[in-house]
Amino acid sequence: MGHVIAVVSGKGGTGKTSFAVNVAVSLCALGERVLLIDADAGLRSLDIPLGMTDSLLFTYADVIAGSVSLKEASVVHPIVRNLRVLTAPATEAMCATLTRAGIESLVRRARDHFAYTIIDCSAGLREDILCFAAAAGHAVIVSTGDQTALRAAQKTSALLRELGVSDQRLVVNRVRERLIDEGASATIDGAMDLTGLPLLGVVPEDRDVIVCANRGKLLLLESRGHARRAFLNIAHRLRGERVRLLYGIRGKLKGTY
């Protein structure tokens, strides 16, 4: 049985989609078979950083409705052959008929066929997103060190816990050491204290993340920056391996944790 992880955030701008993409690709680089689901109906922007804008046709709603199989709807990435991608419906209205049972059925099928299923949920907490998170049973909450993002992460965590999602971990993304030194951003310890969540990883601010995403290029192949190393570290931890928090991230985040 595979692992299913819902990637969530309480507010936009935390880099949640970049996190989902780069951790999925990192898991594939470690030899895992991965399904990446775009659960952000209406926006569905996962195809852009993957360079698959013209490739994704069928959606998870089509699979739930029984129009196509999961294998037919999920598209193999053109470069990373052990990565499949399943997109979201074009509008939120197309999710109106989806039921919690249907979403749970989709997640069960994904768990049966893939070592890891990463679900990129929309910012905020729509009903369908809550269903995806509850079905996954595991959640990674992505936040920046901003106070507003951390408060949203705290509230998101509490709501997920009410739904029975007890396995939750925090990723502090887009960390800027200078802002921490100036007291303008929470330290990593402070972020953990504010959210009450155990830490999965820290990702430093890295312009390569934005550049690669806008160009539809894979960070793992195009960059040797600190964010690339951080995503690989997180992928190792998701596999149950022990990796130091800042392994390979020299000269960054000194003294922040």
Secondary structure, 3 states (H helix, E strand, C coil): CCEEEEEECCCCCCCHHHHHHHHHHHHHHCCCCEEEEECCCCCCCCHHHHCCCCCCCCEHHHHHHCCCCHHHHCEECCCCCCEEEEECCCCHHHHCCCCHHHHHHHHHHHHHHCCEEEEECCCCCCHHHHHHHHHHCEEEEEECCCHHHHHHHHHHHHHHHHCCCCEEEEEEEEECHHHHHCCCCCCHHHHHHHHCCCEEEEEECCHHHHHHHHHCCCHHHHCCCHHHHHHHHHHHHHCCCCCCCCCCCCCCCCCCC
